[in-house]
Amino acid sequence: MDVAERRSAIVSRVASTGDVELAGLAAELGVSAMTLRRDIEALRSAGAIPRRASAPRPEGRTADVPGVHLDRAAPLAEAVVAVLEPGSTVMIAGGAIGHGVARTLIGRGLGLTIVTPSPDVALVLAADPDTTVVIAGGLLRGGAGIAVGADAERVVRRYNYDTAVIDAEGLDAVRGVTAADADVAEILRAGIDIARRVVVGASAASLGVVNQLNVTAPENLALVVTDAGAQHPEVDALAASGIEVVALG
C-alpha cells in the first residue's frame, strides 16, 4: 500500500468512526504507529481530517453518532450515484455515505459540480478530472468532519443544487431528518433548502431516532438509502409515506 492509498484509508476510517485507534489501524495497514502519526499530521495540516482525529482511542470505542460502516457504504453509494444526472450540481454533506459517493464517482465521467463542507469528500474528488469541486470552508466541526458556520453556509447557499446528499444522524417517518448539533443542522438545511431533490443515507441505528434539532421534514425527501433490512418497521413507514427507499440490509 503506497502513501496515497494509506492516507485515503485513514480519511475513510475517520469519516466512519470520527477518530483513529492508532495501534489497531497501524497493524491493519502494515505500518508503524510512528508512520501512522506522520500521515495523520499531514492530513490534519491539509484539512482532510479534523484535529481531534489524531488522538488514540481505546480499542472497541465507537463513534457517538450512529453511521453506516464503510464496508457497507459502497452499495449504498452506488444507489445514490445511479440517480445523479450528468452535468448536475450536487451538494455532498459528508459522512460515510458522502465519502462512499465521492469514491464511487471517480472515473464515472459524469461531469458533476460537487459542493461540500467535508474536507475528506473534497480530497477524494480532487483527483477526478471530470469533477469540479467547491469546498465550503468554515469552522471544522471535529465529530461531524464538516465545516460549519456563516462562511461555510454562504458558499453552500451560492449554488442551485439538483441533488443534496446527506447522512442522517436521525431519521424518522414522522419527524424526518434530525441532528444533535445546531451548527451541523444549519449547514445541512442550507443545502436542502435549495436542492431540487434530497437523498439521505441512514444507518439502521439512526432509523427511528429523533434528535433535538429538526433538519428537514420527511415530505422533502426523494430517496433514502439504508443498510437496514426491508423488514425494518421504519423502512416500511418511510415507504408508506411515499419516499423511495433502498434497503440493502
C-alpha positions, 0 to 999 in steps of 0.5 A, spaced: 500 500 500 503 506 497 502 513 501 496 515 497 492 509 498 494 509 506 492 516 507 485 515 503 484 509 508 485 513 514 480 519 511 475 513 510 476 510 517 475 517 520 469 519 516 466 512 519 468 512 526 470 520 527 477 518 530 483 513 529 485 507 534 492 508 532 495 501 534 489 497 531 489 501 524 497 501 524 497 493 524 491 493 519 495 497 514 502 494 515 505 500 518 508 503 524 504 507 529 510 512 528 508 512 520 501 512 522 502 519 526 506 522 520 500 521 515 495 523 520 499 530 521 499 531 514 492 530 513 490 534 519 495 540 516 491 539 509 484 539 512 482 532 510 481 530 517 479 534 523 484 535 529 481 531 534 482 525 529 489 524 531 488 522 538 488 514 540 482 511 542 481 505 546 480 499 542 472 497 541 470 505 542 465 507 537 463 513 534 457 517 538 453 518 532 450 512 529 453 511 521 453 506 516 460 502 516 464 503 510 464 496 508 457 497 507 457 504 504 459 502 497 452 499 495 449 504 498 453 509 494 452 506 488 444 507 489 445 514 490 450 515 484 445 511 479 440 517 480 445 523 479 444 526 472 450 528 468 452 535 468 448 536 475 450 540 481 450 536 487 451 538 494 455 532 498 454 533 506 459 528 508 459 522 512 460 515 510 455 515 505 458 522 502 465 519 502 462 512 499 459 517 493 465 521 492 469 514 491 464 511 487 464 517 482 471 517 480 472 515 473 464 515 472 465 521 467 459 524 469 461 531 469 458 533 476 459 540 480 460 537 487 459 542 493 461 540 500 463 542 507 467 535 508 474 536 507 475 528 506 469 528 500 473 534 497 480 530 497 477 524 494 474 528 488 480 532 487 483 527 483 477 526 478 478 530 472 471 530 470 469 533 477 469 540 479 469 541 486 467 547 491 469 546 498 465 550 503 470 552 508 468 554 515 469 552 522 471 544 522 466 541 526 471 535 529 465 529 530 461 531 524 468 532 519 464 538 516 465 545 516 460 549 519 458 556 520 456 563 516 462 562 511 461 555 510 453 556 509 454 562 504 458 558 499 453 552 500 447 557 499 451 560 492 449 554 488 442 551 485 443 544 487 439 538 483 441 533 488 443 534 496 446 528 499 446 527 506 447 522 512 442 522 517 444 522 524 436 521 525 431 519 521 424 518 522 417 517 518 414 522 522 419 527 524 424 526 518 431 528 518 434 530 525 441 532 528 444 533 535 448 539 533 445 546 531 451 548 527 451 541 523 443 542 522 444 549 519 449 547 514 445 541 512 438 545 511 442 550 507 443 545 502 436 542 502 433 548 502 435 549 495 436 542 492 431 540 487 431 533 490 434 530 497 437 523 498 439 521 505 443 515 507 441 512 514 444 507 518 439 502 521 441 505 528 439 512 526 432 509 523 427 511 528 431 516 532 429 523 533 434 528 535 433 535 538 434 539 532 429 538 526 433 538 519 428 537 514 421 534 514 420 527 511 415 530 505 422 533 502 425 527 501 426 523 494 430 517 496 433 514 502 438 509 502 439 504 508 443 498 510 437 496 514 433 490 512 426 491 508 423 488 514 425 494 518 418 497 521 421 504 519 423 502 512 416 500 511 413 507 514 418 511 510 415 507 504 408 508 506 409 515 506 411 515 499 419 516 499 423 511 495 427 507 499 433 502 498 434 497 503 440 493 502 440 490 509 
